[in-house]
């Protein structure tokens, strides 16, 4: 088996340790004797979206997000089609916002997303963001996974990570959250939701990087990505005692 990963805009959209998510996916695949390769796709590069099993899209600064949004308008339809066809994805922070329907900055023109997730994002000061909302959400997050979105076999191990965002993301009628916040702010600080799941695609505000501390989510993504080409894939367990200890410590607030 071969896991093919497209890392979208790594020079412009890769902060708060986001590159570690790709490293985790590759290593956890190779530890199981699954070949894994990564292609870095920048604005100037051609993208053959259908050849990839998993897309990773990290976070970035607003100026970089503007540049990327213009290029994503060209690449996005093929990415969305691949995801609808079974490819997996992990989109973090700015990537999550641009995989939604749109992002409205406090100042400037609206940035259209590619609609993988039925969400939209407003910066503080926008129409949906008024009412005393904090200017920025920063800190550790602990959230209970939404088994309706991820599947009952995902288990109840919490998702932990670090958020740092000013955008407020609101779920649409068809959207399913990734998790429900126990500690932290999540999508918007109001409805206690964190992230979104659409098929095999996950959007989230959890940086840190996310996957080393949440190997159960990494394995979910790898499994869903491989099943696009290889039916009935089941990953063999790995010795994850260290990762579980980190997750438990962060969830308990002792790390």
C-alpha positions in Angstrom: 0.0 0.0 0.0 1.1 3.6 -0.7 -0.2 6.7 1.1 0.1 9.8 -1.1 -0.1 13.1 0.7 -0.4 16.6 -0.7 0.9 19.3 1.6 -0.7 22.5 0.5 1.2 25.8 0.6 3.8 24.7 3.2 5.9 27.9 2.8 3.0 30.2 3.3 0.6 28.2 5.6 2.6 26.3 8.2 2.7 27.8 11.6 2.5 26.6 15.2 4.1 23.3 14.4 1.7 22.3 11.6 4.4 20.6 9.6 4.6 18.0 12.5 1.2 16.8 11.4 2.6 15.6 8.1 5.6 14.0 9.8 3.2 12.1 12.1 1.1 10.8 9.2 4.2 9.6 7.3 5.8 7.9 10.3 2.7 6.2 11.5 2.1 4.8 8.0 5.7 3.7 7.6 5.9 2.1 11.0 3.2 -0.2 9.6 5.1 -0.9 6.4 2.8 1.3 4.4 4.8 3.4 1.9 4.2 7.2 2.3 5.2 10.1 0.1 4.6 13.8 0.4 4.4 16.4 -2.4 4.6 20.1 -1.4 2.2 22.1 -3.5 2.8 25.9 -3.7 1.0 28.6 -5.6 3.2 28.2 -8.6 2.8 24.4 -8.8 0.4 22.3 -10.8 -1.8 20.0 -8.8 -3.2 16.7 -10.0 -5.6 16.3 -7.1 -7.0 12.9 -8.0 -3.6 11.2 -7.4 -3.6 12.1 -3.7 -5.2 10.2 -0.9 -4.8 12.8 1.8 -4.5 16.6 1.7 -3.0 18.7 4.5 -3.5 22.4 4.7 -2.1 24.4 7.7 -2.6 27.8 9.1 -0.9 31.1 8.2 -1.0 34.9 8.6 -3.8 37.0 7.0 -1.5 38.4 4.3 -0.5 34.9 3.3 -4.1 33.7 3.4 -5.1 36.4 0.9 -2.4 35.1 -1.6 -3.3 31.5 -1.0 -7.1 32.1 -1.4 -6.5 33.5 -4.9 -4.6 30.4 -5.9 -7.0 28.0 -4.2 -9.8 29.4 -6.3 -8.1 27.6 -9.2 -7.0 24.4 -7.5 -9.9 24.2 -5.1 -12.6 22.6 -7.3 -10.3 19.6 -8.1 -9.4 19.2 -4.4 -13.1 19.3 -3.4 -13.9 16.7 -6.0 -11.1 14.4 -4.8 -12.4 14.7 -1.2 -16.0 14.0 -2.3 -14.5 10.9 -4.0 -13.1 9.6 -0.8 -9.8 11.4 -0.2 -9.1 12.4 3.4 -8.0 15.9 4.5 -6.8 17.7 7.6 -7.2 21.5 7.4 -6.0 23.6 10.4 -7.0 27.2 11.3 -6.5 29.3 8.1 -6.7 26.1 6.0 -9.9 25.2 7.8 -11.4 28.6 7.0 -10.6 28.4 3.3 -12.0 24.9 3.1 -15.3 26.4 4.3 -17.7 28.6 2.4 -16.1 31.9 3.0 -14.0 34.0 5.4 -14.9 37.6 6.0 -12.1 39.8 7.4 -12.9 42.7 9.7 -11.4 44.9 6.9 -11.2 43.9 3.3 -13.0 41.8 0.8 -14.5 38.4 1.6 -12.3 35.4 0.8 -14.3 32.7 -0.9 -13.5 29.1 0.2 -14.0 25.9 -1.6 -17.0 24.6 0.3 -15.6 21.3 1.6 -17.1 22.2 5.0 -20.5 23.8 5.5 -19.1 26.6 7.7 -18.3 30.3 7.3 -15.9 32.5 9.3 -16.1 36.1 10.5 -13.4 38.2 12.0 -14.3 40.1 15.2 -16.1 43.3 14.1 -18.0 41.5 11.3 -21.8 41.3 11.4 -21.9 37.8 13.0 -19.1 38.5 15.4 -20.5 41.4 17.4 -21.6 41.2 21.0 -18.6 41.3 23.2 -16.7 38.4 21.7 -13.0 38.3 22.8 -10.7 39.6 20.1 -8.6 36.5 20.0 -8.9 32.9 21.3 -5.6 31.6 22.7 -4.8 28.6 24.9 -5.1 24.9 25.3 -8.2 23.0 24.3 -9.7 19.8 25.5 -12.7 18.4 23.5 -14.8 15.3 23.3 -14.9 13.8 19.8 -18.3 13.8 18.1 -18.9 10.1 17.4 -21.8 10.9 15.1 -19.3 12.5 12.7 -16.2 10.3 13.3 -17.9 7.0 13.8 -18.5 5.0 17.1 -15.3 3.1 16.6 -13.3 6.3 17.1 -13.6 6.0 20.8 -13.9 8.5 23.6 -10.3 9.5 24.0 -10.3 13.4 24.0 -8.8 15.6 21.4 -6.2 18.0 22.8 -4.4 20.9 21.2 -3.6 24.6 21.2 -5.8 27.3 19.6 -4.7 30.8 18.5 -7.3 32.4 16.2 -9.4 35.6 15.9 -11.7 34.2 13.3 -15.1 33.0 14.5 -16.4 30.0 12.6 -20.1 29.1 12.5 -21.5 25.7 11.4 -24.1 25.5 8.7 -27.2 23.3 8.8 -25.5 20.3 7.3 -22.2 20.6 9.2 -21.1 18.1 11.9 -18.6 19.2 14.5 -15.3 17.4 15.1 -15.7 17.7 18.8 -17.4 19.4 21.7 -15.2 21.7 23.9 -14.6 20.9 27.5 -11.9 23.5 28.0 -11.1 26.3 25.6 -13.1 28.2 23.0 -13.3 26.1 19.8 -15.0 27.4 16.7 -16.5 30.6 18.1 -16.6 30.6 21.9 -20.4 30.3 21.9 -21.7 26.9 20.8 -18.9 24.8 22.4 -18.2 23.1 19.1 -14.7 22.5 17.7 -13.9 21.9 14.1 -15.9 20.2 11.5 -16.0 16.8 9.7 -17.2 16.2 6.2 -16.8 12.6 4.9 -13.1 11.9 5.5 -12.1 15.6 5.8 -11.4 17.2 9.2 -11.2 21.0 9.8 -10.0 22.3 13.2 -8.4 25.2 15.1 -6.1 22.8 17.0 -2.5 23.6 16.4 0.4 22.4 18.4 1.0 20.2 16.3 -2.3 18.3 16.6 -1.5 14.7 15.5 1.5 13.7 17.7 -0.8 14.4 20.7 -3.8 12.7 19.1 -2.6 9.5 17.4 -6.1 8.2 17.3 -7.0 11.0 14.9 -3.9 10.4 12.9 -4.8 6.8 12.4 -8.4 7.7 11.6 -7.1 9.9 8.8 -4.6 7.3 7.5 -7.3 4.6 7.5 -9.8 6.7 5.7 -7.2 7.8 3.1 -6.0 4.3 2.4 -9.6 3.0 2.0 -10.0 5.2 -1.0 -7.8 2.7 -3.0 -7.5 -0.3 -0.8 -10.8 -1.7 0.5 -11.2 -3.1 4.0 -8.0 -1.5 5.4 -7.4 -2.0 9.1 -4.2 -0.6 10.7 -2.4 -2.8 13.2 -2.0 -1.2 16.6 1.2 0.6 17.5 2.9 1.0 20.9 1.5 4.4 21.9 2.1 4.5 25.6 4.1 7.8 25.4 1.5 9.4 23.2 -1.4 8.3 25.4 0.5 9.7 28.5 0.9 13.1 26.8 -2.8 13.1 25.7 -4.0 12.2 29.2 -1.7 14.8 30.9 -2.9 17.5 28.6 -6.5 16.5 29.0 -6.1 16.6 32.8 -4.3 20.0 32.7 -1.2 18.6 34.3 1.2 19.0 31.3 
